[in-house]
Structure formats: C-alpha cells, structure tokens
C-alpha cells in the first residue's frame, strides 16, 4: 500500500512539474514573440495563430517531460497537464481582464491544450 501512495505523490509532483515547465516556456516564448512584434514589421494578424502554436509547443514539451518518470497513463496524465495549464491560463486571464470570457477562440485553446497534452503524455511515457 505504501508503494502505491509513493507512486501517487510522484505522479502529482511530475504533473505539477510538467505544468510548471509549460507555463515557463510559454512566458519565455511570449516575451520573445513580443520583442519580435515590437522591433519588426510583423503584422499583428499573426498574434492568435502564434499564441496557439506557442501554447501547443509549451504543453507538448511540459507534458513530455512530466511523463518521462511516470511511465504509465500517458494519455490521462498528459490530458491533466494540458487541462491544468489551460485552467491556470484561464484564471490568470480572467483576473487580468474582467471582460474575459469563453468564446470560440477559448474552445480552440482548450482543445489544443488537451490534444497536445495527450500527445506529450504519449511521447513522455514511451521515451527511454
């Protein structure tokens, strides 16, 4: 029984680590992207697609890293990492912007988060 509890706490730590890595990657990539927008002639029309790509890549890497040591339930753990990431981003966005709400773009972001979380979970569990 103690072994199972140890595995459960290890899983929670790894999922938290995966979410943290994804959030840090997102911040770094968004800072780089904002510098590119500021100092170049890149159109602001690319903001939404680039944010989706940054989100997907960040979740994919965070989920992969988070699942490397777990070695099982990659689909579930990856979806948890993606879902927790999106929830945290949603909470931060709603605190910073009182008019923030769910719309079609939010739904796309949720789907991207879950799909890339699951993919990252599969990659992480199968990585040697």
N, C-alpha and C positions, 0 to 999 in steps of 0.2 A: 504494500500500500504506500509506503514511504517513497518508493521509486516512482510511482505514478504522480505523486504530489510534486516531486522534484522535476519531472518532465513537464508538468503543467506550469510551474513557475518559470522554467526555462523557456517554454513556449511564449509566455506572456512577455518575458524580457526580450526575446528575439522579435516578437511582433512590434513591441514598443521601439526597439532599435530600428526596425525597418521603416516605421512611420517617421521617426526622427531623421533618418538618412534622407528619406524622400522630401521632407519639409526643408531640410538644409539645402539639398540640391536645388529645390525649387527657388529658394531665396537667392542662391548664388547665380543660377541661370537667369532669373528675372532681373537681377542687378546688371548682369552683362547685357541682356537684351535692352534694358532701359538706357544704358550707355550708348549702345548702337543706335537706338532711336534718336537720342539726343544729339549725337555728333555725326549723323549721316543723313542722307536723303531718303531713307527707307520710309515707305508710306505707312501711315497709321492703320491702313486697311489690313495689314498682316498681323495686327495685335492678337485678335481672337484665335486664328489658327496657330500662331506661335505659342500662345499660352496653353492651348490643348496639347501641342507636341511636348512642351516643357513638362506639363503635368504627367503625360503618359510616360515619358522617359524617366522622370523622377520616381514615379510609383513603380515602374518596372524594375529599376535598379534597387530601390529600397526593399521591394518585395523579394527580389532575388537574394539580396544579402541577408535579409531577415530570415529567410527559409533555409539557408545553407546548413545551419547547425540543427535545425528541427528534423529534417529528413523524412517527414511524413505529413500528410494532409496539406499538400502544397496548394490545392485549389481553395480550400477553406481558409487557411492562414493568409494566402495571397489576397483573397477577397476581403478578409478582415483588415489587412493593411491598407488596401485601396479604399475601403469604406471608412476607416478611421481617419485617413488622410483627408478625404473629401469632407467628412463631418467637421474636422478641425478647420479646414479652409472655409467652409460654410459659416461656422461660428465666428471666425475672425472677420469675414466679410460682412456679416450681419451686424457685428459690433461697430465696425468702422463706417459702415454705410447703412443708415437707418431705413433707406428705401430699398434695400437689397431684398430680393425675393426669388422664389423658384420660377424659372421660365424655361423655354425650350433649350437655351444655351446651358442652363444649370443641369437639365436632364442629360444632355450630351456629356457634360463633365462627369456626372455620376457614372454613366455607362463607361466612359473612357477609364475612369478610376478603377472600377470593378474589373473590367476586362484586362487592363494592364497589370492590376494586382494579381489576378489569377494566372496570367502568363508568367509574371515574375515568380510566383509561387511554384509553378511547374519547373521553371528553369532552376530555381534555388534548390529545390528538393532533389533534382536529378544531377546537380553539379557535383563533381568529385574533387 
